[in-house]
Amino acid sequence: MPQLNPAPWFNILVFSWVVFLTILLPKVLAHTFPNEPTLQSTEKPKTEPWTWPWY
């Protein structure tokens, strides 16, 4: 049964991983998002207390 011969399938597996690691991976890692998140300050904003009663 020739489909059980691992020789051609192992070569295809190795070649596909070589292609993935050398061509596709740098392209995926070089992807940048159009809107980079901005850093927020660690200071809490000053809040004013309410002056109206709760009833």
C-alpha positions as CSV (number, residue, x, y, z in Angstrom):
1,M,0.0,0.0,0.0
2,P,1.9,3.1,-1.2
3,Q,-0.1,5.6,0.9
4,L,1.6,4.2,4.1
5,N,5.0,5.1,2.8
6,P,6.1,8.0,4.9
7,A,8.9,9.3,2.6
8,P,6.9,11.7,0.3
9,W,4.6,12.8,3.1
10,F,7.3,13.6,5.5
11,N,9.1,15.7,2.8
12,I,5.8,17.6,2.1
13,L,5.3,18.2,5.8
14,V,8.9,19.6,6.3
15,F,8.7,21.7,3.2
16,S,5.3,23.2,4.2
17,W,6.7,24.1,7.6
18,V,9.8,25.7,6.1
19,V,7.5,27.8,3.8
20,F,5.4,28.8,6.8
21,L,8.3,29.7,9.0
22,T,10.3,31.6,6.4
23,I,7.6,33.4,4.3
24,L,4.3,33.6,6.1
25,L,5.4,34.1,9.7
26,P,7.3,37.3,9.1
27,K,4.4,38.7,7.2
28,V,2.0,37.9,10.0
29,L,4.3,39.3,12.6
30,A,4.8,42.5,10.6
31,H,1.1,43.3,10.6
32,T,0.2,46.6,12.3
33,F,-3.2,47.7,13.4
34,P,-4.5,50.9,11.9
35,N,-5.4,52.4,15.2
36,E,-2.7,51.9,17.8
37,P,-4.0,52.1,21.4
38,T,-2.9,55.2,23.3
39,L,-1.5,55.0,26.8
40,Q,-3.7,56.4,29.5
41,S,-2.4,58.4,32.3
42,T,-2.2,56.8,35.8
43,E,-3.6,59.9,37.4
44,K,-7.3,59.7,38.5
45,P,-9.5,62.5,37.3
46,K,-10.6,64.9,40.0
47,T,-14.3,64.5,40.6
48,E,-16.6,67.1,42.1
49,P,-19.1,66.1,44.7
50,W,-22.8,66.7,44.0
51,T,-24.5,69.5,45.9
52,W,-28.1,68.4,45.5
53,P,-29.9,66.2,48.1
54,W,-30.8,62.6,47.5
55,Y,-34.5,62.9,48.4
